[in-house]
Amino acid sequence: MPSITSLVNTVLKVYPSVTVTEGDDFFWSAREQTIYYDETDPNAAHLLLHELGHALLSHRQYDRDVQLIAMESEAWEEAKRLGVRFNVAMPTDVIEDHLDTYRDWLHQRSTCPACQAIGQQVAAAQYECIVCHTRWRVNEARSCQLRRYKTKPIKKAPI
C-alpha cells in the first residue's frame, strides 16, 4: 500500500480539479471542492479514497438523514473501485466500522425520547414517533453529541 503522501500526490495528478489539504479530520467540502485529510489516522489511505469517492460522485447535500447513509455507502463503493486503481486494499471491516457510525447516528436520532420507539423524519431536523406521536428536533451531531428536543405533538383527527 502506498504511503499517504504518495497517495495524495497520485490523486492530485489523476484528479487535478480536486484539492487535497491536510486537516484535523477527513471530510469532503463540496463548496470548496476540497478533501481534508489527517495523515496520522491509521486508515488514512482508506478514508482519503472514501472522501475522493464523495468528490467524484458529486455529493453535495442531503435532505433526509437516510440520504446521508446512502451517500456514505455509495462513497465506500467508489472507494473500493479507487482502491483497485491505486493499489489500496479496502478491508470490509474498516468500511463496515465507518458505516456503523452513521447507522448508530441515525438510530439515535430516530429514537423517540418519550417511548424509545423508532420515529420517522418529517423535516430536515425533525422526527415524529409513529407510536406516541411525540415530535422532536435534533442537532447536526455528526461530530458532536446528539441532542433531541421534544416539541408539541400533532393532534390526530379522529377516523
Backbone as CSV, one residue per row, in Angstrom:
resi,resn,N_x,N_y,N_z,CA_x,CA_y,CA_z,C_x,C_y,C_z
1,MET,0.861,-1.184,0.000,0.000,0.000,0.000,0.901,1.239,0.000
2,PRO,0.571,2.211,-0.839,1.391,3.429,-0.895,1.251,4.252,0.385
3,SER,2.257,5.074,0.666,2.166,5.976,1.818,1.088,7.018,1.530
4,ILE,0.591,7.643,2.584,-0.459,8.651,2.396,0.051,9.808,1.545
5,THR,1.311,10.193,1.734,1.881,11.292,0.936,1.927,10.921,-0.536
6,SER,2.378,9.702,-0.819,2.429,9.222,-2.196,1.027,9.138,-2.796
7,LEU,0.064,8.648,-2.010,-1.316,8.534,-2.497,-1.909,9.909,-2.780
8,VAL,-1.688,10.857,-1.894,-2.185,12.227,-2.123,-1.612,12.777,-3.413
9,ASN,-0.318,12.622,-3.615,0.319,13.131,-4.839,-0.256,12.471,-6.085
10,THR,-0.518,11.179,-6.020,-1.102,10.465,-7.152,-2.521,10.941,-7.427
11,VAL,-3.310,11.089,-6.359,-4.690,11.578,-6.511,-4.691,12.958,-7.159
12,LEU,-3.791,13.824,-6.728,-3.724,15.175,-7.294,-3.362,15.157,-8.781
13,LYS,-2.515,14.225,-9.185,-2.146,14.113,-10.601,-3.314,13.593,-11.435
14,VAL,-4.009,12.579,-10.909,-5.092,11.944,-11.665,-6.349,12.814,-11.676
15,TYR,-6.593,13.534,-10.578,-7.798,14.367,-10.442,-7.387,15.811,-10.124
16,PRO,-6.888,16.539,-11.125,-6.385,17.898,-10.867,-7.461,18.898,-10.440
17,SER,-8.738,18.584,-10.655,-9.798,19.523,-10.266,-10.127,19.436,-8.770
18,VAL,-9.594,18.415,-8.093,-9.846,18.240,-6.663,-8.638,18.737,-5.881
19,THR,-8.899,19.506,-4.846,-7.841,19.961,-3.948,-7.805,19.027,-2.747
20,VAL,-6.612,18.684,-2.299,-6.436,17.835,-1.123,-5.568,18.605,-0.133
21,THR,-6.094,18.786,1.071,-5.421,19.603,2.076,-5.388,18.874,3.409
22,GLU,-4.255,18.939,4.092,-4.153,18.319,5.407,-5.020,19.095,6.399
23,GLY,-5.689,18.341,7.271,-6.552,18.938,8.277,-6.601,18.076,9.520
24,ASP,-7.553,18.353,10.392,-7.696,17.600,11.639,-8.574,16.373,11.497
25,ASP,-9.266,16.262,10.388,-10.209,15.167,10.187,-10.382,14.944,8.690
26,PHE,-11.066,13.871,8.338,-11.359,13.580,6.940,-12.746,14.087,6.599
27,PHE,-12.856,14.885,5.549,-14.166,15.245,5.030,-14.019,15.872,3.654
28,TRP,-15.095,15.805,2.905,-15.195,16.391,1.567,-16.002,17.665,1.678
29,SER,-15.438,18.776,1.255,-16.156,20.044,1.199,-16.529,20.303,-0.259
30,ALA,-17.797,20.099,-0.579,-18.253,20.333,-1.954,-18.144,21.811,-2.315
31,ARG,-18.421,22.670,-1.341,-18.356,24.113,-1.590,-16.935,24.538,-1.989
32,GLU,-15.941,23.987,-1.291,-14.549,24.351,-1.559,-13.877,23.432,-2.583
33,GLN,-14.599,22.359,-2.965,-14.021,21.337,-3.847,-12.689,20.833,-3.276
34,THR,-12.716,20.551,-1.976,-11.505,20.174,-1.249,-11.749,18.948,-0.373
35,ILE,-10.784,18.044,-0.414,-10.768,16.918,0.508,-9.790,17.278,1.621
36,TYR,-10.257,17.189,2.849,-9.393,17.389,4.007,-9.033,16.013,4.549
37,TYR,-7.771,15.859,4.972,-7.333,14.563,5.466,-6.391,14.728,6.656
38,ASP,-6.337,13.678,7.471,-5.463,13.624,8.639,-4.472,12.496,8.400
39,GLU,-3.238,12.851,8.121,-2.245,11.827,7.779,-1.890,10.913,8.946
40,THR,-2.246,11.291,10.172,-1.918,10.457,11.334,-2.926,9.338,11.571
41,ASP,-4.053,9.355,10.879,-5.065,8.317,11.065,-4.542,6.997,10.499
42,PRO,-4.673,5.906,11.254,-4.178,4.624,10.741,-4.884,4.158,9.466
43,ASN,-6.069,4.666,9.194,-6.812,4.318,7.975,-6.792,5.455,6.958
44,ALA,-5.753,6.255,6.994,-5.697,7.458,6.164,-5.921,7.165,4.680
45,ALA,-5.285,6.143,4.155,-5.428,5.844,2.717,-6.866,5.463,2.385
46,HIS,-7.495,4.657,3.239,-8.880,4.239,3.001,-9.827,5.432,3.055
47,LEU,-9.617,6.258,4.063,-10.502,7.416,4.246,-10.305,8.457,3.149
48,LEU,-9.072,8.615,2.693,-8.821,9.544,1.583,-9.584,9.092,0.338
49,LEU,-9.535,7.804,0.043,-10.254,7.306,-1.135,-11.763,7.397,-0.940
50,HIS,-12.221,7.223,0.287,-13.653,7.398,0.577,-14.079,8.841,0.299
51,GLU,-13.311,9.804,0.780,-13.654,11.213,0.540,-13.531,11.552,-0.943
52,LEU,-12.553,10.960,-1.614,-12.459,11.141,-3.072,-13.697,10.568,-3.745
53,GLY,-14.218,9.479,-3.206,-15.473,8.912,-3.723,-16.600,9.929,-3.652
54,HIS,-16.721,10.627,-2.515,-17.734,11.686,-2.410,-17.523,12.741,-3.495
55,ALA,-16.280,13.129,-3.687,-15.965,14.164,-4.683,-16.350,13.712,-6.087
56,LEU,-15.959,12.499,-6.455,-16.230,12.001,-7.805,-17.712,11.756,-8.051
57,LEU,-18.442,11.464,-6.984,-19.887,11.242,-7.106,-20.680,12.546,-6.985
58,SER,-19.970,13.647,-6.844,-20.581,14.985,-6.730,-21.565,15.078,-5.558
59,HIS,-21.215,14.462,-4.443,-22.061,14.563,-3.254,-21.971,15.971,-2.689
60,ARG,-23.124,16.591,-2.514,-23.162,17.970,-2.030,-23.951,18.104,-0.741
61,GLN,-25.188,17.719,-0.763,-26.036,17.868,0.417,-27.112,16.796,0.405
62,TYR,-27.813,16.692,1.510,-28.892,15.724,1.617,-30.045,16.375,2.355
63,ASP,-31.256,15.935,2.052,-32.444,16.480,2.696,-32.916,15.609,3.854
64,ARG,-32.720,14.319,3.747,-33.162,13.363,4.762,-31.953,12.594,5.271
65,ASP,-32.000,12.220,6.531,-30.877,11.516,7.132,-30.557,10.211,6.420
66,VAL,-31.578,9.499,5.948,-31.324,8.240,5.238,-30.561,8.489,3.937
67,GLN,-30.696,9.688,3.377,-29.926,10.016,2.178,-28.433,10.096,2.495
68,LEU,-28.110,10.562,3.694,-26.704,10.605,4.094,-26.138,9.189,4.178
69,ILE,-26.899,8.275,4.740,-26.454,6.879,4.829,-26.209,6.331,3.419
70,ALA,-27.109,6.620,2.499,-26.952,6.161,1.118,-25.696,6.769,0.478
71,MET,-25.475,8.052,0.705,-24.292,8.709,0.151,-23.007,8.104,0.723
72,GLU,-23.022,7.798,2.010,-21.846,7.178,2.628,-21.573,5.806,2.016
73,SER,-22.615,5.026,1.826,-22.456,3.707,1.206,-21.921,3.836,-0.223
74,GLU,-22.483,4.763,-0.972,-22.027,4.989,-2.349,-20.549,5.397,-2.382
75,ALA,-20.151,6.266,-1.463,-18.755,6.723,-1.430,-17.808,5.576,-1.083
76,TRP,-18.251,4.659,-0.198,-17.405,3.499,0.109,-17.327,2.550,-1.082
77,GLU,-18.406,2.390,-1.834,-18.358,1.559,-3.041,-17.381,2.154,-4.059
78,GLU,-17.434,3.474,-4.196,-16.497,4.152,-5.099,-15.068,4.003,-4.583
79,ALA,-14.885,4.075,-3.273,-13.553,3.908,-2.679,-12.985,2.523,-2.987
80,LYS,-13.834,1.507,-2.997,-13.371,0.159,-3.351,-12.828,0.138,-4.779
81,ARG,-13.562,0.771,-5.694,-13.101,0.835,-7.088,-11.788,1.608,-7.184
82,LEU,-11.710,2.720,-6.441,-10.481,3.518,-6.429,-9.328,2.738,-5.804
83,GLY,-9.635,1.930,-4.802,-8.607,1.119,-4.160,-7.926,0.184,-5.149
84,VAL,-8.722,-0.399,-6.031,-8.154,-1.269,-7.063,-7.239,-0.439,-7.967
85,ARG,-7.704,0.722,-8.351,-6.928,1.586,-9.256,-5.616,2.044,-8.623
86,PHE,-5.675,2.395,-7.322,-4.496,2.965,-6.653,-3.751,1.958,-5.775
87,ASN,-4.088,0.666,-5.920,-3.413,-0.399,-5.184,-3.526,-0.234,-3.668
88,VAL,-4.742,0.066,-3.219,-5.033,0.197,-1.784,-6.132,-0.813,-1.457
89,ALA,-5.776,-1.818,-0.660,-6.776,-2.805,-0.244,-7.792,-2.120,0.661
90,MET,-9.068,-2.371,0.428,-10.132,-1.756,1.220,-10.782,-2.838,2.083
91,PRO,-10.302,-3.007,3.317,-10.853,-4.058,4.175,-12.326,-3.823,4.510
92,THR,-13.107,-4.890,4.408,-14.539,-4.810,4.693,-14.802,-4.312,6.104
93,ASP,-13.979,-4.742,7.071,-14.222,-4.326,8.454,-14.028,-2.827,8.643
94,VAL,-13.086,-2.235,7.935,-12.891,-0.777,8.017,-14.126,-0.065,7.461
95,ILE,-14.601,-0.526,6.325,-15.776,0.076,5.699,-16.988,-0.065,6.609
96,GLU,-17.241,-1.269,7.093,-18.414,-1.500,7.943,-18.335,-0.737,9.261
97,ASP,-17.133,-0.634,9.844,-16.979,0.147,11.085,-17.361,1.598,10.857
98,HIS,-16.946,2.157,9.728,-17.284,3.554,9.438,-18.770,3.715,9.112
99,LEU,-19.326,2.775,8.371,-20.760,2.841,8.088,-21.574,2.663,9.363
100,ASP,-21.089,1.831,10.285,-21.783,1.645,11.561,-21.912,2.945,12.343
101,THR,-20.934,3.826,12.242,-21.043,5.095,12.973,-22.235,5.899,12.465
102,TYR,-22.492,5.846,11.159,-23.640,6.549,10.594,-24.948,5.832,10.911
103,ARG,-24.915,4.513,10.886,-26.115,3.754,11.250,-26.499,4.033,12.702
104,ASP,-25.495,4.047,13.593,-25.748,4.351,15.004,-26.268,5.778,15.168
105,TRP,-25.696,6.701,14.423,-26.106,8.111,14.444,-27.579,8.224,14.049
106,LEU,-27.965,7.540,12.976,-29.354,7.586,12.521,-30.285,6.935,13.544
107,HIS,-29.884,5.825,14.106,-30.706,5.151,15.107,-30.943,6.064,16.311
108,GLN,-29.899,6.720,16.793,-30.044,7.632,17.931,-30.976,8.789,17.600
109,ARG,-30.806,9.360,16.433,-31.641,10.496,16.039,-33.112,10.114,15.935
110,SER,-33.364,8.909,15.448,-34.738,8.499,15.171,-35.427,7.828,16.353
111,THR,-34.728,7.658,17.467,-35.328,7.031,18.645,-36.131,8.066,19.433
112,CYS,-37.394,7.765,19.666,-38.298,8.675,20.371,-37.810,8.918,21.803
113,PRO,-37.662,10.174,22.209,-37.227,10.457,23.582,-38.305,10.145,24.622
114,ALA,-39.543,9.945,24.188,-40.633,9.663,25.132,-40.833,8.172,25.355
115,CYS,-40.892,7.389,24.275,-41.226,5.957,24.428,-40.166,5.019,23.863
116,GLN,-39.120,5.551,23.275,-37.997,4.779,22.724,-38.321,3.995,21.456
117,ALA,-39.508,4.206,20.873,-39.812,3.585,19.582,-39.027,4.332,18.496
118,ILE,-38.979,3.776,17.322,-38.300,4.439,16.211,-39.297,5.334,15.494
119,GLY,-38.900,6.592,15.317,-39.763,7.555,14.650,-39.396,7.713,13.195
120,GLN,-40.114,8.605,12.542,-39.832,8.896,11.142,-39.465,10.369,11.004
121,GLN,-38.578,10.635,10.082,-38.169,12.006,9.844,-39.270,12.710,9.064
122,VAL,-39.694,13.880,9.569,-40.779,14.626,8.943,-40.313,15.947,8.343
123,ALA,-39.101,16.367,8.708,-38.495,17.586,8.158,-36.988,17.443,8.336
124,ALA,-36.251,18.436,7.860,-34.788,18.349,7.850,-34.183,17.941,9.193
125,ALA,-34.626,18.471,10.272,-34.057,18.136,11.585,-35.160,17.784,12.573
126,GLN,-36.221,17.177,12.067,-37.357,16.896,12.930,-37.908,15.495,12.673
127,TYR,-38.249,14.837,13.769,-38.803,13.488,13.733,-40.140,13.459,14.450
128,GLU,-40.925,12.410,14.135,-42.173,12.167,14.845,-42.273,10.671,15.124
129,CYS,-42.720,10.345,16.349,-42.885,8.951,16.742,-44.159,8.400,16.119
130,ILE,-44.057,7.226,15.535,-45.235,6.603,14.926,-46.093,5.895,15.972
131,VAL,-45.562,5.772,17.207,-46.312,5.111,18.277,-47.043,6.133,19.141
132,CYS,-46.299,7.085,19.727,-46.914,8.018,20.688,-47.102,9.430,20.121
133,HIS,-46.662,9.665,18.888,-46.816,10.940,18.164,-46.022,12.099,18.759
134,THR,-45.061,11.792,19.630,-44.153,12.833,20.105,-43.341,13.332,18.928
135,ARG,-43.090,14.618,18.912,-42.206,15.210,17.898,-40.946,15.691,18.596
136,TRP,-39.832,15.602,17.893,-38.591,16.145,18.434,-37.719,16.647,17.297
137,ARG,-36.898,17.614,17.646,-35.927,18.124,16.678,-34.554,17.679,17.141
138,VAL,-33.636,17.603,16.208,-32.290,17.121,16.501,-31.266,18.126,15.980
139,ASN,-30.083,18.097,16.587,-28.996,18.930,16.085,-28.236,18.165,15.002
140,GLU,-27.249,18.794,14.408,-26.451,18.172,13.344,-25.776,16.903,13.860
141,ALA,-24.995,17.014,14.916,-24.425,15.899,15.684,-23.674,14.849,14.892
142,ARG,-23.073,15.186,13.770,-22.231,14.180,13.122,-20.852,14.147,13.764
143,SER,-20.443,15.261,14.348,-19.127,15.278,15.001,-19.212,15.832,16.423
144,CYS,-20.398,15.840,17.008,-20.580,16.281,18.387,-21.682,15.437,19.016
145,GLN,-21.990,15.690,20.256,-23.006,14.891,20.938,-24.401,15.189,20.402
146,LEU,-25.141,14.120,20.173,-26.514,14.243,19.696,-27.384,14.862,20.770
147,ARG,-28.266,15.760,20.370,-29.264,16.341,21.265,-30.622,16.177,20.609
148,ARG,-31.623,15.807,21.411,-33.007,15.711,20.939,-33.837,16.625,21.817
149,TYR,-34.735,17.395,21.205,-35.566,18.351,21.914,-37.022,18.073,21.580
150,LYS,-37.820,17.753,22.592,-39.239,17.485,22.346,-39.931,18.748,21.880
151,THR,-40.845,18.571,20.964,-41.716,19.654,20.510,-43.150,19.195,20.723
152,LYS,-44.110,20.018,20.400,-45.511,19.664,20.635,-45.951,18.559,19.680
153,PRO,-46.690,17.570,20.211,-47.195,16.502,19.327,-48.297,17.039,18.432
154,ILE,-48.461,16.396,17.316,-49.521,16.754,16.392,-50.793,16.037,16.836
155,LYS,-51.898,16.751,16.903,-53.187,16.146,17.259,-53.699,15.431,16.025
156,LYS,-53.978,14.160,16.181,-54.515,13.367,15.079,-56.030,13.493,15.052
157,ALA,-56.565,13.698,13.871,-58.017,13.782,13.715,-58.623,12.406,13.902
158,PRO,-59.788,12.306,14.563,-60.423,11.004,14.708,-60.801,10.436,13.342
159,ILE,-60.739,9.151,13.255,-61.035,8.483,11.979,-62.491,8.125,11.899
